[in-house]
Structures are given as C-alpha cells and as structure tokens.
C-alpha cells in the first residue's frame, strides 16, 4: 500500500512480560518493561450485587479489558478462597496471596432504572493495602464505559500510567466498496463509518484531543478534475470542513500536539514537499525543499521535531528535522530499499516505521536519533502503517498475514499480536487516538 502510494506521488511529479509487583517511592507497583520474568496476577471475584446477570457481564468485561493490556494474569476462579470478598472490605491478604494473586479487586454494584453505580477497590496482597477506591456512576446502557474507565484506573494504580481502554482507532476500510474512514474502539469493537464520500479516502489523522479527524479524499473539482483534497471532521459538532484543496496532493496530515497547525504534503508548487497548514486561515508555510519526494510527516510529542520520509538521496528513507529549522534535516535510516510511515512513541524516545525487506514490508522501531533498530514482525505477510498507542505499550498496524488486509496490534516485544478488524473489508492506515476523556 505505501509503496504504491509513493509510486503514485512520483507519477504525479513527473507488553510486556513483567516482574512480580513491588512498591517504590513513587507509588508505582509495577515497572512496565523492566523485566521479562513473570506477569503479576490479579483476582477479580464476583461483585457484590443484587443483579447476578449484570454483575456477570461487568465482571467478564473487566477481565477481558484487563486481558487486552497483557500486563497481568487473571487468576482462575477455581483457585479462589472459600470466603467471598465483599466489595469495599479489606481482603485477607494471606488467602489471596496463597493462590498467587498479587492484586485483588473488591467491588459492589447497584443498578436502577436511571443509573448504574460501581464501587471498585483494588488491594495489594498480602499486605491488603488499598491502591484504588473509587465510585463510578453511569447511565444503565453505559456500563461498558464505566468498566473501561475503571480498568484504566486499575492499570494506572499499579503501573503509574493508564492503558488504552478509553481510546479509539481510525482506519480506511472498503466494506462499502469504496475506501472510507471508520472508527472503532481500542479492541476493534463498535466500528462506525465516519465518511460518506463514495470515493477513495487516505491517511486519517487525529487531532491532539481526539475530537477531530483529518483525512484526504479524491474529490471532483468544478472543472471536473479529480484532486486529492484534505478534509476535517469534527465529532463534537458533527461538522465536515475542507482544509486544503490546492492543485495536486493535499495529504499525509499530522496535527501538531502543541499548536493549532497541521503538517502535510502539498505538491501545488510542483514537487511534493512538507508544509505547515493553519487550519483556520488555510495558509500554508513551506518547510522542505529538496529534489526528492517528501511525505509522511510526524510531529514529536513536544511538537519541536518532525520525522518524515524523503527520496532526496535516491531511496525513500526516514529523516528528522526541527519544526523551526527544516534546512537542518538529518537522515535516520540507511538500511533496506524503502522506509516509511514514521510514528513517535508518546515519550518521544522511539520511532516506529515500516521497512521493505525480503520482498515485503515489516515493522521496526529505533531510537529517535536513528540508533538501535529492532524488528517487530517477520514472516507474517506484509506489515505496514505502524502507529503507537497513547500509552506506548502497543503499535497498531495493517497486515496481509491472513489474506484480507486487516488492522492488528502488537506489543513492543513483538510477541503478542491481536487482530482488531473483522467484516470491514480491507483496512489500512490505522491511527490510534489520544486517550479520550
């Protein structure tokens, strides 16, 4: 997909496994990625509730949600102590630690016609120390949101950072016969079609708070010519607006995480180059000026740097430049025939990218200065479009490993892969949203 897109541009020109948890001075009980010895375990007894059916659904949802993060081992119910844990009661640490539970959830659940209330407590064993005690109130039909919020809080209480449970992923899928933008939850559930252009959309991108998506679409102009124009959809206002329709390419949008501006590729001056676009005034400022094609801009998390792909040295490779000094661009990758789609990790220390090797694309990561390249995928179809999750523990990508091109996630060790899209046709160019409130 990326190789074809780059070829079109030329034509237009011409989790980690983790140690047993211990507390430190910062209150973090699990140092994510610090070792690969043993996953800590967590017990999730039935909530104390007058509604057994609802309690069962919420318990399954909490277990499944925490399982997605691949941070913990869920203790089997068959091993639970005889005495039930009642929500909010400090458990007998010895009972739970004897069955190998490093943490245990105690919770109560009440539900009425207009609301559901869950009181959730998290304890460390065998000390019985409370790490989380919180009350969650939601509308009856929003219990899934409540559980995912609680799961995020549980992960944050143990690791110091939340997981991806309140995030979404955008991708381009062709279920309708046309390539449209879809959005679905972090685990692939609840897919929704966002665009209705009945054309070919490419390169979706989230803004910094997850309320808007920019994307490009082949659009017919008044003179009956088709052009790759840039649009933006506002989820809050349900409003679609045109951002850029200059002649040629208006694509590869990436929002500045700190300022109201978008990096993208424009070709109205002849050669595809990186520009900065003000989405309100629609004024564009040119950043790069090279003899090659410059595409795929990606801001660093602090907004000071932009990684991008350029063919200025002959082969498409990844470069990085200060957002204010594009003349000092530095080449980061030298290996292979083709590198594309750079994505910064949330802490700015890593860049994920796709590289053409062994007649297919595979996923790689490197330090943001180009050192220490590591391979994430191998011998599993063609793997493209990597993009970091908001917690930095996963990379979402598209792959042909099962025939139909679908969206998958992989952890940073490369040993956990989950397929997310089913029944949406071919799906490409996934982008993970920031954590949503």
Secondary structure, 3 states (H helix, E strand, C coil): CHHHHHHHHHHHHCCCCCCCCCCCCCCCCCCCCCCCCCCEEEEECCCEECCHHHHHHHHHHHHHHHHHHCCEEECCHHHCCCCCCCCCCCCCHHHHHHCCCCEEEEEEEEECCCCEEEEEEEEECCCCEEEEEEEEEECHHHHHHHHHHHHHHHHHHHHCCCCCCCCEEEEEECCCCCEEEEEEECCCCCCEECCCCCCEEEEEEECCCCCEEEEEEEEECCCCCEEEEEEEEECCCCEEEEEECCCCEEEEEEECCCCCCEEEEECCCCCCEEEEECCCCCCEEECCCCCCCEEEEEECCCCCEEEEEECCCCCCEEEEEECCEEEEEEECCCCCCCEEEEEECCCCCEEEEEEEECCEEEEEEEECCCCCCEECCCCCCCEEEEEECCCCCEEEEEECCCCCCEEEEEECCCCCEEECCCCCCCEEEEEECCCCC
